[in-house]
Amino acid sequence: MIQKDPYLLTPGPLTTSLSVKQAMLRDWGSWDGDFNGLTAEVCERLLEVAGGRNSHVCVPMQGSGTFAVEATLGTVIPPTSTTLVLMNGAYGQRIGKILDTLGRPYLAIDKGDYHPPRGDEVAVALQEHPEIEQVVVVHCETSSGILNPIEEIAEACRKARKRLIIDSMSAFGALPINVVELPCAALVSSANKCFEGVPGFGFAIVERELLSASAGQCHSLSLDLHDQWKYMEKTGQWRYTPPTHVVAAFLQAMREHEAEGGVDGRLARYSRNRDRLVAGLRDIGFRTLLADEWLSPIITTFLSPNSPAFEFRRFYDAIKARGFLIYPGKLTVADSFRVGCIGQLHDEQIDAVITAVAEACQELGLSIPVAVPALAPDNLETV
Ligand SMILES: *Cc1c(COP(=O)(O)O)cnc(C)c1O
């Protein structure tokens, strides 16, 4: 069944459940004990999912995910400390841009659009540059959909005794991660990705000791994660106006996450969505940018047909007319588009998307199977 509002096949904002939307129908006093209880429960639940109950603290931050990334980097990285940034897409590059803006020194390993940064490369960089004190990596690089090998990167950091900071924005909640076992000094994510809340705040899960030692380091008043934490510890409140309705919706979303079987349940559904989607689109002739082992269960990049009849805008509109919003590609090497697997999407919606894509191809005058350029051989790197 196609609902009136289109399904969002985008990696956040995404399609939320009706009950999550309904949780926003009440107004809350930002200083009131009832609302403070919501915030406290959200933070406790997030720490539990991350496995950091005894070692880490959870601090929410108003704004989109980038605000939380900037707050975390600006707060926990000392002003003169050198950072290694691993880049393989837009979000890794954004981390570099944040550090540029903050005037914090960093080195980068830039793997281009879609190659994974590897543990051995990180180990070499850490050996060659002993001044590096922390490494920042993106868990799922949403711009291509690649799932970066954070375990081997964490291992390289652990051996060299460097701190690891993870932008797990589009992965946390659906991909298992344990901040103690990994280990990870700080993990950042937001409300509107795999927990399936609505947009309005992000959060950081940070080693208590690290955050305690970060007082006075932040470049910004409103993004000072240490101050936000201290104020919240003291009063139970956010320092400045919280997105009250968003927090209420997020708590409902977290309850639904738990009811679905937590991270395992969500990973199972998203993986199933991805497998079904990829198989269905391959049947129509499409190819994924990445080899199967690098495909995240979050979002998949498909290469565009190389026919002059293919125009992304018309393709997008034809799919939208059938009830789904897809995402443009973000590659410099090839024309592509992306389809997300996260949000309230189940078999029925995935099957309808596949049909919508096939019909859109026909509407554009493409013959099926569509002809898509071959994969570049260099993206078939294996673990
Ligand atoms: C969504 C996302 C962000 C944050 O983006 P905002 O638009 O600021 O919410 C950061 N990193 C990754 C990997 C993301 O997917």
The ligand as a Gaussian input file, in Angstrom:
#p B3LYP/6-31G(d) Opt

LIG

0 1
 C       23.744000      12.110000       8.816000
 C       25.206000      12.059000       9.076000
 C       25.880000      13.093000       9.764000
 C       25.197000      14.326000      10.282000
 O       24.518000      15.013000       9.319000
 P       23.472000      16.139000       9.749000
 O       22.926000      16.569000       8.414000
 O       24.215000      17.221000      10.430000
 O       22.471000      15.495000      10.639000
 C       27.219000      12.934000      10.047000
 N       27.889000      11.842000       9.661000
 C       27.286000      10.833000       8.992000
 C       28.092000       9.635000       8.618000
 C       25.931000      10.910000       8.670000
 O       25.338000       9.904000       8.006000

